[in-house]
Each structure stands twice: as C-alpha cells, then as structure tokens.
C-alpha cells in the first residue's frame, strides 16, 4: 500500500508519541509498504505555547493539500489533532476520502493543568475531530472504554512495542556513584507528569530524573537531593535504565507510557499509581506495584526480580505493532 501518516509530533521532538510513530514507520517499510510522513519539519513553524521545543506548522492547509494530491495515498492516517491533523482532516472531508485517526495524548487534561479551562471542553473538541474517522485507534482497553463513556465512536485497539535488543539488563556501573537503591523516572519534565509526587517522597537511596522539559529548573531548585541527568538517548539511556533499581512513574494522565515497557525490558520493576496506562501495561502481571501510596509502591517494587520484568517485556514487539497498524488502515485503501 501507499500510506500517508500525518502527525504534528515528529522529530526532533522527544516523547513517546514520536518514538512510537518513528518505529511504526520503520516497521511498515520493512513489511514492504510505501509510507510517507507529513510532519512539521516540512513547514514553517512557531513554538507551541508553554512547550517551546514543540514546533507547530503555520497555515499548513495549502501545503498539506499539495502533498496529498501529489502522493495520492491509498490510506491516510491522522495521528494528532494539531494544525497538520486538522489540515489533513479537512482535505479528506472535502474530497470524500476515508481516513483513520489515533488517540495518543490526553490534551484536555494538559490544557486544564495550564489554563484551568474545563476538561469537558477539550474532550468535546477531540470528539468532534475524531468522529468522522473510519477507525479511531487507542492503546489500551481502559482507554477504549473511557472514550466510549465520553461518547466517542467505539475505538479499536492498537498495541505498542519495545526494542528489547537496546533496552536490556546490563551492568550497574553507570550509576554506581550514587547511593542505592536508585529510583528512576524517565520522561518529560513537565507539569502533567506529576513529578512532585515522586520527588517529594521520603525514600532510601537516590531519586534520579532522566529527561528535560519546562519544569526542570523549578524542580531542580525545589528538590536539590534528586539527581537530574537531562535527556538521554539510545544506548546511553539504556545503560541508565539498566543501572537503576526501580522505575517510578508518577503520571496519572498518560494513555500508555512507552517508558514503562523500556524499563521492564531493562529488568526494572515498576512503581506507579493504579491508573489507566500503568494498569493496562502491567495488566495484572507481578512486574510492578500499583498503589495509591507511591512510596509504598516504590519500596515494595524492590522485591520484584528483574528477570520476571524482562520476560514480560519480551511479549511486546514493534513488528507486531506495525502489522496491526497496516491491518487497521488496509480496509480503507
């Protein structure tokens, strides 16, 4: 097939959505399909308010129209609800073309955390955006049911994967200079990640934060005993995962949490709240502790053997994720 993926989230942005979509593109190409990406790097952009490292395309309607006319795709998938997603949606509606969408991020909650606008307004806008899609793809059964309750058309499930060759158990020496046990968070350092809930905990050993974002300087000043390593990538990131003892995930708004799979593949047990995302990733398996008291979860997770976490993560494959994507868009080609 000739597929177009339209996304406002793309490199050089650093987040789970970008990692997922880039791996899916690689997997779809490996399956023999032609997939083209329409992303912000092909347009003039401006910084997103409160997220200056995220660039949003300005007035992209003409550019998106020209690209879609030229490519003449057999399937169109719109991954985000930003300017490019809106432009592609308008194109499809104008020309009577079927398209699929995916729901990656709880933008209504993120906007409310910054502006105090009602969450219901955000979901009303997202419901309007996704309603004309032939299929809406979501990562977990919990999110699927929640969207039905919020009066979205019933979504379909689309799994995620993890690179178990890169993320694997290994030497602990990368963090051996720190007092153990080492409780690590990996991800954006932003208000919606609820990092205060982790960094304020009275835990033994050391709390480590790997990642960057608008809250980093504030949190570094507020929690001088925590170690902030900044953003890490590839094999260097994998070494820090492997060198840690427990992965702490304080977010209560993530739709999945790709970092959870990366941690498990590295042999790290998970400590998190019992909320959608962690509940679906762990799916009742004894590879982490979900508790309303994050301190209890973190300390209890120390007892979980790393081999059990690794074995569980081996069930997830990017190849399967790419094949599921192709299967979900193919009926509309």
WOTA-V64577 format. One record per pair of residues at least 24 apart in sequence whose C-alpha atoms are under 10 Angstrom apart, sorted by the first residue. I is the first residue (numbers start at 0). J is the second residue. If there is no record, write none. Layout:
i=I j=J
i=I j=J
This chain:
i=0 j=27
i=0 j=31
i=0 j=32
i=0 j=33
i=0 j=34
i=0 j=72
i=0 j=73
i=0 j=74
i=0 j=325
i=0 j=328
i=0 j=329
i=0 j=332
i=1 j=31
i=1 j=32
i=1 j=33
i=1 j=34
i=1 j=35
i=1 j=70
i=1 j=71
i=1 j=72
i=1 j=73
i=1 j=74
i=1 j=75
i=1 j=329
i=1 j=332
i=2 j=27
i=2 j=32
i=2 j=33
i=2 j=34
i=2 j=35
i=2 j=36
i=2 j=70
i=2 j=71
i=2 j=72
i=2 j=73
i=2 j=74
i=2 j=75
i=2 j=76
i=2 j=325
i=2 j=328
i=2 j=329
i=2 j=332
i=3 j=33
i=3 j=34
i=3 j=35
i=3 j=36
i=3 j=37
i=3 j=66
i=3 j=67
i=3 j=70
i=3 j=71
i=3 j=72
i=3 j=73
i=3 j=74
i=3 j=75
i=3 j=76
i=3 j=77
i=3 j=98
i=4 j=34
i=4 j=35
i=4 j=36
i=4 j=37
i=4 j=38
i=4 j=72
i=4 j=74
i=4 j=75
i=4 j=76
i=4 j=77
i=4 j=78
i=4 j=79
i=4 j=84
i=4 j=87
i=4 j=99
i=4 j=100
i=5 j=35
i=5 j=36
i=5 j=37
i=5 j=38
i=5 j=39
i=5 j=63
i=5 j=75
i=5 j=76
i=5 j=77
i=5 j=78
i=5 j=79
i=5 j=80
i=5 j=81
i=5 j=83
i=5 j=84
i=5 j=85
i=5 j=86
i=5 j=87
i=5 j=88
i=5 j=100
i=6 j=36
i=6 j=37
i=6 j=38
i=6 j=39
i=6 j=76
i=6 j=77
i=6 j=78
i=6 j=79
i=6 j=80
i=6 j=81
i=6 j=82
i=6 j=83
i=6 j=84
i=6 j=87
i=7 j=37
i=7 j=38
i=7 j=39
i=7 j=40
i=7 j=53
i=7 j=54
i=7 j=55
i=7 j=56
i=7 j=77
i=7 j=78
i=7 j=79
i=7 j=80
i=7 j=81
i=7 j=82
i=7 j=83
i=7 j=84
i=7 j=85
i=8 j=38
i=8 j=39
i=8 j=40
i=8 j=53
i=8 j=54
i=8 j=55
i=8 j=78
i=8 j=79
i=8 j=80
i=8 j=81
i=8 j=83
i=9 j=36
i=9 j=37
i=9 j=38
i=9 j=39
i=9 j=40
i=9 j=53
i=9 j=54
i=10 j=38
i=10 j=39
i=10 j=40
i=10 j=53
i=11 j=39
i=11 j=40
i=11 j=52
i=11 j=53
i=11 j=54
i=12 j=52
i=12 j=53
i=12 j=54
i=13 j=52
i=13 j=53
i=13 j=186
i=13 j=187
i=13 j=210
i=13 j=211
i=13 j=212
i=13 j=230
i=13 j=232
i=14 j=186
i=14 j=187
i=14 j=210
i=14 j=256
i=14 j=257
i=14 j=258
i=15 j=103
i=15 j=104
i=15 j=186
i=15 j=187
i=15 j=253
i=15 j=255
i=15 j=256
i=15 j=257
i=15 j=258
i=16 j=78
i=16 j=79
i=16 j=103
i=16 j=104
i=16 j=255
i=16 j=256
i=16 j=257
i=18 j=161
i=18 j=257
i=19 j=103
i=19 j=159
i=19 j=160
i=19 j=161
i=19 j=257
i=19 j=317
i=19 j=320
i=19 j=321
i=20 j=78
i=20 j=321
i=22 j=159
i=22 j=160
i=22 j=161
i=22 j=162
i=22 j=317
i=22 j=318
i=22 j=320
i=22 j=321
i=23 j=159
i=23 j=160
i=23 j=317
i=23 j=318
i=23 j=319
i=23 j=320
i=23 j=321
i=23 j=322
i=23 j=323
i=23 j=324
i=23 j=325
i=24 j=321
i=24 j=324
i=25 j=317
i=25 j=318
i=25 j=321
i=26 j=317
i=26 j=318
i=26 j=319
i=26 j=320
i=26 j=321
i=26 j=322
i=26 j=324
i=26 j=325
i=27 j=317
i=27 j=318
i=27 j=320
i=27 j=321
i=27 j=322
i=27 j=323
i=27 j=324
i=27 j=325
i=28 j=321
i=29 j=318
i=29 j=321
i=29 j=322
i=30 j=318
i=30 j=321
i=30 j=322
i=30 j=325
i=32 j=325
i=33 j=72
i=34 j=72
i=34 j=74
i=34 j=75
i=35 j=66
i=35 j=67
i=35 j=70
i=35 j=72
i=35 j=75
i=36 j=76
i=37 j=62
i=37 j=63
i=37 j=66
i=37 j=67
i=37 j=77
i=37 j=83
i=37 j=84
i=37 j=87
i=38 j=63
i=38 j=83
i=38 j=84
i=39 j=82
i=39 j=83
i=42 j=83
i=49 j=110
i=49 j=113
i=49 j=189
i=49 j=212
i=49 j=213
i=50 j=189
i=50 j=212
i=50 j=213
i=51 j=212
i=51 j=213
i=52 j=212
i=52 j=213
i=55 j=81
i=55 j=82
i=55 j=83
i=56 j=81
i=56 j=82
i=56 j=83
i=57 j=82
i=57 j=83
i=58 j=82
i=58 j=83
i=58 j=86
i=59 j=83
i=59 j=84
i=59 j=85
i=59 j=86
i=59 j=87
i=60 j=84
i=60 j=85
i=60 j=86
i=60 j=87
i=60 j=89
i=60 j=90
i=61 j=86
i=61 j=90
i=62 j=86
i=63 j=87
i=63 j=89
i=63 j=90
i=64 j=89
i=64 j=90
i=64 j=91
i=67 j=91
i=72 j=332
i=73 j=97
i=73 j=98
i=73 j=328
i=73 j=329
i=73 j=331
i=73 j=332
i=74 j=98
i=74 j=99
i=74 j=325
i=74 j=328
i=74 j=329
i=74 j=330
i=74 j=331
i=74 j=332
i=75 j=99
i=75 j=100
i=75 j=328
i=75 j=329
i=75 j=331
i=75 j=332
i=76 j=100
i=76 j=101
i=76 j=132
i=76 j=134
i=76 j=135
i=76 j=324
i=76 j=327
i=76 j=328
i=77 j=101
i=77 j=102
i=77 j=129
i=77 j=132
i=77 j=135
i=78 j=102
i=78 j=103
i=78 j=135
i=78 j=136
i=79 j=103
i=79 j=104
i=79 j=128
i=79 j=129
i=80 j=104
i=80 j=106
i=80 j=124
i=80 j=125
i=80 j=128
i=80 j=129
i=84 j=128
i=85 j=128
i=88 j=128
i=88 j=129
i=88 j=131
i=88 j=132
i=91 j=131
i=91 j=132
i=92 j=131
i=92 j=132
i=96 j=132
i=96 j=133
i=96 j=331
i=96 j=332
i=97 j=131
i=97 j=132
i=97 j=133
i=97 j=134
i=97 j=328
i=97 j=330
i=97 j=331
i=97 j=332
i=98 j=129
i=98 j=131
i=98 j=132
i=98 j=133
i=98 j=134
i=98 j=135
i=98 j=328
i=98 j=331
i=98 j=332
i=99 j=129
i=99 j=131
i=99 j=132
i=99 j=133
i=99 j=134
i=99 j=135
i=99 j=136
i=99 j=327
i=99 j=328
i=99 j=331
i=100 j=128
i=100 j=129
i=100 j=130
i=100 j=131
i=100 j=132
i=100 j=133
i=100 j=134
i=100 j=135
i=100 j=136
i=100 j=137
i=100 j=154
i=100 j=328
i=101 j=129
i=101 j=132
i=101 j=134
i=101 j=135
i=101 j=136
i=101 j=137
i=101 j=138
i=101 j=154
i=101 j=155
i=101 j=156
i=101 j=157
i=102 j=129
i=102 j=135
i=102 j=136
i=102 j=137
i=102 j=138
i=102 j=142
i=102 j=143
i=102 j=146
i=102 j=154
i=102 j=254
i=103 j=136
i=103 j=137
i=103 j=138
i=103 j=253
i=103 j=254
i=103 j=255
i=104 j=137
i=104 j=252
i=104 j=253
i=104 j=254
i=104 j=255
i=105 j=191
i=105 j=252
i=105 j=253
i=105 j=254
i=106 j=191
i=106 j=252
i=108 j=191
i=108 j=252
i=108 j=253
i=109 j=189
i=109 j=190
i=109 j=191
i=109 j=192
i=109 j=252
i=110 j=191
i=111 j=191
i=112 j=190
i=112 j=191
i=113 j=190
i=113 j=191
i=119 j=149
i=122 j=146
i=122 j=149
i=122 j=150
i=122 j=151
i=123 j=149
i=123 j=150
i=123 j=151
i=125 j=151
i=126 j=150
i=126 j=151
i=126 j=152
i=127 j=151
i=129 j=154
i=133 j=327
i=133 j=328
i=133 j=330
i=133 j=331
i=134 j=327
i=134 j=328
i=134 j=331
i=135 j=327
i=136 j=324
i=136 j=327
i=137 j=254
i=137 j=255
i=138 j=254
i=138 j=255
i=138 j=256
i=138 j=276
i=138 j=279
i=138 j=280
i=139 j=254
i=139 j=255
i=139 j=275
i=139 j=276
i=139 j=278
i=139 j=279
i=139 j=280
i=139 j=282
i=140 j=275
i=140 j=276
i=140 j=279
i=141 j=254
i=141 j=255
i=141 j=274
i=141 j=275
i=141 j=276
i=141 j=278
i=141 j=279
i=142 j=254
i=142 j=255
i=142 j=275
i=142 j=276
i=142 j=279
i=145 j=275
i=155 j=327
i=156 j=323
i=156 j=324
i=156 j=327
i=157 j=319
i=157 j=320
i=157 j=321
i=157 j=322
i=157 j=323
i=157 j=324
i=157 j=326
i=157 j=327
i=158 j=255
i=158 j=315
i=158 j=316
i=158 j=317
i=158 j=319
i=158 j=320
i=158 j=321
i=158 j=323
i=158 j=324
i=159 j=255
i=159 j=256
i=159 j=257
i=159 j=260
i=159 j=280
i=159 j=315
i=159 j=316
i=159 j=317
i=159 j=318
i=159 j=319
i=159 j=320
i=159 j=321
i=159 j=323
i=160 j=257
i=160 j=260
i=160 j=261
i=160 j=312
i=160 j=313
i=160 j=314
i=160 j=315
i=160 j=316
i=160 j=317
i=160 j=318
i=160 j=319
i=160 j=320
i=160 j=321
i=161 j=257
i=161 j=258
i=161 j=259
i=161 j=260
i=161 j=261
i=161 j=262
i=161 j=263
i=161 j=264
i=161 j=312
i=161 j=313
i=161 j=314
i=161 j=315
i=161 j=316
i=161 j=317
i=161 j=318
i=161 j=320
i=162 j=260
i=162 j=261
i=162 j=264
i=162 j=312
i=162 j=313
i=162 j=315
i=162 j=316
i=162 j=317
i=163 j=260
i=163 j=261
i=163 j=263
i=163 j=264
i=163 j=265
i=163 j=309
i=163 j=312
i=163 j=313
i=163 j=314
i=163 j=315
i=163 j=316
i=163 j=317
i=164 j=237
i=164 j=264
i=164 j=265
i=164 j=313
i=165 j=233
i=165 j=234
i=165 j=235
i=165 j=236
i=165 j=237
i=165 j=238
i=165 j=261
i=165 j=264
i=165 j=265
i=166 j=233
i=166 j=234
i=166 j=236
i=166 j=237
i=166 j=238
i=166 j=239
i=166 j=240
i=166 j=241
i=166 j=260
i=166 j=261
i=166 j=262
i=166 j=263
i=166 j=264
i=166 j=265
i=166 j=266
i=166 j=309
i=166 j=312
i=167 j=237
i=167 j=238
i=167 j=240
i=167 j=241
i=167 j=261
i=167 j=262
i=167 j=263
i=167 j=264
i=167 j=265
i=167 j=266
i=167 j=267
i=167 j=309
i=167 j=312
i=168 j=237
i=168 j=238
i=168 j=240
i=168 j=241
i=168 j=242
i=168 j=243
i=168 j=262
i=168 j=263
i=168 j=264
i=168 j=265
i=168 j=266
i=168 j=267
i=168 j=305
i=168 j=306
i=168 j=308
i=168 j=309
i=169 j=237
i=169 j=238
i=169 j=239
i=169 j=240
i=169 j=241
i=169 j=242
i=169 j=265
i=169 j=266
i=170 j=238
i=170 j=239
i=170 j=241
i=170 j=242
i=170 j=243
i=171 j=238
i=171 j=239
i=171 j=240
i=171 j=241
i=171 j=242
i=171 j=243
i=171 j=244
i=172 j=238
i=172 j=239
i=172 j=241
i=172 j=242
i=172 j=243
i=173 j=235
i=173 j=238
i=173 j=239
i=173 j=240
i=173 j=241
i=173 j=242
i=173 j=243
i=174 j=205
i=174 j=207
i=174 j=238
i=174 j=239
i=174 j=240
i=174 j=241
i=174 j=242
i=174 j=243
i=175 j=242
i=175 j=243
i=177 j=204
i=177 j=205
i=177 j=206
i=177 j=207
i=177 j=226
i=178 j=203
i=178 j=204
i=178 j=205
i=178 j=206
i=179 j=203
i=179 j=204
i=179 j=205
i=179 j=206
i=179 j=243
i=179 j=244
i=180 j=204
i=180 j=205
i=180 j=206
i=180 j=243
i=180 j=244
i=180 j=245
i=180 j=298
i=180 j=301
i=181 j=205
i=181 j=206
i=181 j=207
i=181 j=242
i=181 j=243
i=181 j=244
i=181 j=245
i=181 j=246
i=181 j=301
i=182 j=206
i=182 j=207
i=182 j=208
i=182 j=225
i=182 j=243
i=182 j=244
i=182 j=245
i=182 j=246
i=182 j=247
i=182 j=248
i=182 j=267
i=182 j=269
i=182 j=270
i=182 j=297
i=182 j=298
i=182 j=301
i=183 j=207
i=183 j=208
i=183 j=209
i=183 j=225
i=183 j=226
i=183 j=227
i=183 j=239
i=183 j=240
i=183 j=242
i=183 j=243
i=183 j=244
i=183 j=245
i=183 j=246
i=183 j=247
i=183 j=248
i=183 j=262
i=183 j=267
i=183 j=269
i=183 j=270
i=184 j=208
i=184 j=209
i=184 j=210
i=184 j=227
i=184 j=240
i=184 j=243
i=184 j=245
i=184 j=246
i=184 j=247
i=184 j=248
i=184 j=249
i=184 j=258
i=184 j=259
i=184 j=262
i=185 j=209
i=185 j=210
i=185 j=211
i=185 j=228
i=185 j=229
i=185 j=230
i=185 j=231
i=185 j=236
i=185 j=239
i=185 j=240
i=185 j=246
i=185 j=247
i=185 j=248
i=185 j=258
i=185 j=259
i=185 j=261
i=185 j=262
i=186 j=210
i=186 j=211
i=186 j=212
i=186 j=229
i=186 j=230
i=186 j=231
i=186 j=248
i=186 j=256
i=186 j=257
i=186 j=258
i=187 j=211
i=187 j=212
i=187 j=213
i=187 j=214
i=187 j=215
i=187 j=229
i=187 j=230
i=188 j=212
i=188 j=213
i=188 j=214
i=188 j=215
i=188 j=216
i=188 j=217
i=188 j=218
i=188 j=227
i=188 j=229
i=188 j=230
i=189 j=213
i=189 j=214
i=189 j=215
i=189 j=218
i=190 j=214
i=190 j=215
i=190 j=250
i=191 j=249
i=191 j=250
i=191 j=251
i=191 j=252
i=191 j=253
i=192 j=248
i=192 j=249
i=192 j=250
i=192 j=251
i=192 j=252
i=192 j=253
i=193 j=248
i=193 j=249
i=193 j=250
i=193 j=251
i=193 j=252
i=194 j=218
i=194 j=247
i=194 j=248
i=194 j=249
i=194 j=250
i=195 j=221
i=195 j=222
i=195 j=249
i=196 j=248
i=196 j=249
i=196 j=250
i=196 j=292
i=196 j=293
i=196 j=294
i=197 j=247
i=197 j=248
i=197 j=249
i=197 j=250
i=197 j=271
i=197 j=293
i=197 j=294
i=197 j=297
i=198 j=222
i=198 j=223
i=198 j=224
i=198 j=225
i=198 j=247
i=198 j=249
i=199 j=225
i=199 j=294
i=200 j=292
i=200 j=293
i=200 j=294
i=200 j=295
i=200 j=297
i=201 j=294
i=202 j=294
i=202 j=295
i=202 j=297
i=202 j=298
i=203 j=298
i=205 j=243
i=206 j=243
i=206 j=245
i=206 j=247
i=207 j=239
i=207 j=243
i=207 j=246
i=207 j=247
i=208 j=247
i=209 j=236
i=209 j=239
i=209 j=240
i=210 j=236
i=236 j=261
i=237 j=261
i=237 j=262
i=237 j=264
i=237 j=265
i=238 j=265
i=239 j=265
i=240 j=264
i=240 j=265
i=240 j=266
i=240 j=267
i=241 j=265
i=241 j=266
i=241 j=267
i=241 j=305
i=242 j=266
i=242 j=267
i=243 j=267
i=243 j=268
i=244 j=268
i=244 j=269
i=244 j=297
i=244 j=300
i=244 j=301
i=244 j=303
i=244 j=305
i=245 j=269
i=245 j=270
i=245 j=287
i=245 j=296
i=245 j=297
i=245 j=298
i=245 j=299
i=245 j=300
i=245 j=301
i=245 j=302
i=245 j=303
i=245 j=305
i=246 j=270
i=246 j=271
i=246 j=287
i=246 j=297
i=246 j=300
i=246 j=301
i=247 j=271
i=247 j=272
i=247 j=287
i=247 j=288
i=247 j=293
i=247 j=294
i=247 j=296
i=247 j=297
i=247 j=300
i=248 j=272
i=248 j=277
i=248 j=289
i=248 j=293
i=248 j=297
i=249 j=274
i=249 j=277
i=249 j=293
i=250 j=274
i=250 j=275
i=250 j=276
i=250 j=277
i=251 j=275
i=251 j=276
i=251 j=277
i=252 j=276
i=253 j=277
i=254 j=279
i=255 j=279
i=255 j=280
i=256 j=280
i=259 j=287
i=259 j=312
i=260 j=308
i=260 j=309
i=260 j=311
i=260 j=312
i=260 j=313
i=260 j=315
i=261 j=309
i=261 j=312
i=262 j=308
i=262 j=309
i=262 j=312
i=263 j=287
i=263 j=305
i=263 j=306
i=263 j=307
i=263 j=308
i=263 j=309
i=263 j=310
i=263 j=311
i=263 j=312
i=263 j=313
i=264 j=305
i=264 j=306
i=264 j=307
i=264 j=308
i=264 j=309
i=264 j=310
i=264 j=311
i=264 j=312
i=264 j=313
i=264 j=314
i=264 j=315
i=265 j=305
i=265 j=306
i=265 j=308
i=265 j=309
i=265 j=312
i=266 j=303
i=266 j=304
i=266 j=305
i=266 j=306
i=266 j=307
i=266 j=308
i=266 j=309
i=266 j=310
i=266 j=311
i=266 j=312
i=267 j=300
i=267 j=301
i=267 j=303
i=267 j=304
i=267 j=305
i=267 j=306
i=267 j=307
i=267 j=308
i=267 j=309
i=268 j=297
i=268 j=299
i=268 j=300
i=268 j=301
i=268 j=302
i=268 j=303
i=268 j=304
i=268 j=305
i=268 j=306
i=268 j=307
i=268 j=308
i=268 j=309
i=269 j=296
i=269 j=297
i=269 j=299
i=269 j=300
i=269 j=301
i=269 j=303
i=269 j=308
i=270 j=294
i=270 j=295
i=270 j=296
i=270 j=297
i=270 j=298
i=270 j=299
i=270 j=300
i=270 j=301
i=271 j=295
i=271 j=296
i=271 j=297
i=271 j=300
i=272 j=296
i=280 j=312
i=281 j=308
i=281 j=311
i=281 j=312
i=284 j=308
i=284 j=311
i=285 j=311
i=286 j=310
i=286 j=311
i=286 j=312
